[in-house]
Amino acid sequence: MSKKRRQILRMRDLRVSFKTANGIVQAVRGVDLDVFRGETVAIVGESGSGKSVTVKQVMGIRAHNEVVDSGTAEFTYTDDSGAERTVDLMALSDKEMVALKGDHIAMVFQDPLTSLDPTMTIERQLAEGIVHHTGLRGDALHRRCVELLDLVGITDVEARLASYPHQLSGGMRQRVVIAIALSCDPDLLICDEPTTALDVTIQARILELILELQRKLDIAVIFITHNLGVVAKVADYVNVMYAGKLVEAGTTADVFFDPRHPYTWGLLSSMPSVSARREERLFTIKGNPPNLLNEVVGDAFAPRNPYALDIDFVKEPPRFKISEHHWAATWLLDPRAPKVEMPPQLAERIAQMRDEGSVA
């Protein structure tokens, strides 16, 4: 019998805008997101598509000119008494959010150096959250710090605890940031491009570490990235985001082996291939994302979409269900639309990925 999935986050119709000198930017335009315990959900898309703004709402991190126009984010967790509670994160006060952050929800940011205080030792930075949420002190607190660095694979722990951030390598700093995020045993870990600032070898180690910790601790992970190669390694479910909206979602196999949205086709086609011939040019999606200062009419991707239909410039497409766990918002899936196949080069690439087993 298959294990029942336990939902930890249910986000519905999230809309976020920014007030600027030039007008209002509609950064997130109606996002729905479901996250379950023990699973990794990836949100992928170009820079500026709204990925980070979406997940920062879960942490209650907002800019001074940011406005949440609508939406709910129901978070389910077990409180200190052992009772299961569900709260709407969008309706909590700052004080209530502080109580949840660290203890139940934690985040790993893109650049570990800017996440750490250069004036404090690693032990002191690890200890801060633990003291705040658990009250541990003395030898018990030190043992917990040692345990956390050991958990994320750092050796010579005592020396590292006495070090300052600038004395550690980039990969080691990111491991420390992950240790801090895990220090109070959160239910949900948000990773916002956690490997972008690292070299390829260290990237692979950090990704493997996150996967290992997820399996060991049974936590839910939201993974933000623009790198589909990373998604293939870590995600159970993939959400493709464009211009503030999710345009396709499904299991990793759905999105990599049976993509249906032309934007997803473009993203997959632009992935570098190890077996590509040297003279082959990397595919690029022509044009630029829309300026979200302006109202988006129809499908936001239409001006860049070589398969766009007339209706794409007039009416926003609904979500078309492909299977129980796969949908895409494109008029090409409407029964009345002309039959359009994915580009032959992409079909070849997908067949190659299947053969290589490069998708987790």
DAFEN-V48930 format. One record per residue. N is the residue number from 1. PHI is phi in whole degrees, -180 to 180 (* if undefined). Layout:
# DAFEN-V48930
((N & PHI) (N & PHI))
This chain:
# DAFEN-V48930
((1 & *) (2 & -74) (3 & -71) (4 & -72) (5 & -76) (6 & -111) (7 & -73) (8 & -113) (9 & -139) (10 & -132) (11 & -100) (12 & -136) (13 & 51) (14 & -74) (15 & -132) (16 & -131) (17 & -129) (18 & -125) (19 & -86) (20 & -125) (21 & -64) (22 & -95) (23 & 136) (24 & -98) (25 & -95) (26 & -86) (27 & -75) (28 & -127) (29 & -124) (30 & 93) (31 & -96) (32 & -113) (33 & -146) (34 & -123) (35 & -130) (36 & -119) (37 & -59) (38 & 79) (39 & -121) (40 & -110) (41 & -110) (42 & -100) (43 & -118) (44 & -126) (45 & 169) (46 & -64) (47 & -59) (48 & 87) (49 & -81) (50 & 107) (51 & -62) (52 & -67) (53 & -60) (54 & -62) (55 & -75) (56 & -66) (57 & -66) (58 & -66) (59 & -91) (60 & 72) (61 & -95) (62 & -137) (63 & -77) (64 & -64) (65 & -103) (66 & -95) (67 & -129) (68 & -88) (69 & -80) (70 & -167) (71 & 123) (72 & -128) (73 & -141) (74 & -81) (75 & -113) (76 & -111) (77 & -149) (78 & -103) (79 & -82) (80 & -62) (81 & -87) (82 & 92) (83 & -88) (84 & -83) (85 & -126) (86 & -124) (87 & -127) (88 & -91) (89 & -61) (90 & -74) (91 & -105) (92 & -80) (93 & -77) (94 & -59) (95 & -64) (96 & -67) (97 & -67) (98 & -60) (99 & -66) (100 & -83) (101 & -66) (102 & 87) (103 & -72) (104 & -126) (105 & -131) (106 & -137) (107 & -138) (108 & -111) (109 & -92) (110 & -66) (111 & -110) (112 & -62) (113 & -67) (114 & -81) (115 & -86) (116 & -109) (117 & -84) (118 & -67) (119 & -95) (120 & -118) (121 & -67) (122 & -61) (123 & -62) (124 & -64) (125 & -71) (126 & -67) (127 & -70) (128 & -52) (129 & -66) (130 & -64) (131 & -63) (132 & -62) (133 & -93) (134 & -118) (135 & 79) (136 & -61) (137 & -147) (138 & 62) (139 & -62) (140 & -63) (141 & -67) (142 & -63) (143 & -61) (144 & -66) (145 & -64) (146 & -62) (147 & -60) (148 & -68) (149 & -66) (150 & -65) (151 & -61) (152 & -93) (153 & 81) (154 & -93) (155 & -97) (156 & 50) (157 & -58) (158 & -60) (159 & -67) (160 & -68) (161 & -63) (162 & -87) (163 & -83) (164 & -104) (165 & -52) (166 & -68) (167 & -88) (168 & -109) (169 & -73) (170 & -60) (171 & -65) (172 & -69) (173 & -62) (174 & -68) (175 & -65) (176 & -64) (177 & -61) (178 & -65) (179 & -61) (180 & -62) (181 & -63) (182 & -92) (183 & -61) (184 & -113) (185 & 54) (186 & -68) (187 & -84) (188 & -131) (189 & -115) (190 & -104) (191 & -114) (192 & -100) (193 & 47) (194 & -71) (195 & -116) (196 & -60) (197 & -84) (198 & -111) (199 & -74) (200 & -59) (201 & -64) (202 & -69) (203 & -52) (204 & -60) (205 & -67) (206 & -67) (207 & -63) (208 & -63) (209 & -63) (210 & -61) (211 & -63) (212 & -64) (213 & -66) (214 & -63) (215 & -65) (216 & -69) (217 & -102) (218 & 57) (219 & -97) (220 & -91) (221 & -129) (222 & -107) (223 & -117) (224 & -99) (225 & -162) (226 & -106) (227 & -100) (228 & -69) (229 & -63) (230 & -66) (231 & -57) (232 & -59) (233 & -85) (234 & -112) (235 & -92) (236 & -93) (237 & -131) (238 & -126) (239 & -117) (240 & -96) (241 & -116) (242 & -145) (243 & 51) (244 & 83) (245 & -131) (246 & -81) (247 & -110) (248 & -158) (249 & -151) (250 & 177) (251 & -67) (252 & -59) (253 & -64) (254 & -57) (255 & -73) (256 & -84) (257 & -103) (258 & -139) (259 & -67) (260 & -122) (261 & -91) (262 & -57) (263 & -67) (264 & -63) (265 & -57) (266 & -64) (267 & -63) (268 & -68) (269 & -67) (270 & -88) (271 & -71) (272 & -63) (273 & -115) (274 & -64) (275 & -92) (276 & -66) (277 & -71) (278 & -59) (279 & -81) (280 & -70) (281 & -86) (282 & -72) (283 & -68) (284 & -129) (285 & -81) (286 & -69) (287 & 84) (288 & -129) (289 & -60) (290 & -69) (291 & -81) (292 & -79) (293 & -71) (294 & -97) (295 & -66) (296 & -87) (297 & -107) (298 & 76) (299 & -84) (300 & -60) (301 & -85) (302 & -51) (303 & -63) (304 & -104) (305 & -96) (306 & -67) (307 & -106) (308 & -61) (309 & -98) (310 & -56) (311 & -66) (312 & -61) (313 & -89) (314 & -120) (315 & -132) (316 & -69) (317 & -73) (318 & -79) (319 & -83) (320 & -103) (321 & -78) (322 & -102) (323 & -152) (324 & -60) (325 & -126) (326 & -144) (327 & -145) (328 & -147) (329 & -101) (330 & -147) (331 & -65) (332 & -64) (333 & -90) (334 & -67) (335 & -56) (336 & -84) (337 & -76) (338 & -65) (339 & -73) (340 & -125) (341 & -94) (342 & -62) (343 & -56) (344 & -55) (345 & -63) (346 & -70) (347 & -60) (348 & -65) (349 & -63) (350 & -65) (351 & -61) (352 & -66) (353 & -63) (354 & -60) (355 & -64) (356 & -77) (357 & 63) (358 & -84) (359 & -108) (360 & -63))
